[in-house]
Amino acid sequence: MVHLRALVATLNNLGRLHDKENRLPAALAAYEEALKINRDLTLLNRAEYLPDGAAMLNNIGLLHDKENRLSDA
């Protein structure tokens, strides 16, 4: 499970990098993959993984805002 948490963090960081480089579709894909894995982890330990999922959802919302997709944000 530790390696999955590291994978989630890596994908989230990759999303942030893509976002900063204005590669928004790639950023969204990385964030969504990280969120998917994190949701599975949250089923195993809600208290430990739920805050990470909230941060990823925030990143996705900020990305949608940047793309002026406010209804998705």
Long-range contacts (C-beta under 8 A, 24 or more apart in sequence): 1-41, 1-44, 4-37, 4-40, 4-41, 5-41, 5-49, 7-34, 7-37, 8-34, 8-37, 8-38, 8-41, 8-52, 9-34, 11-37, 12-52, 12-55, 12-56, 12-59, 15-59, 15-63, 16-59, 19-59, 19-63, 19-66, 24-63, 24-66, 24-67, 27-63, 28-60, 28-63, 31-56, 31-59, 31-60, 31-63, 32-60, 35-60
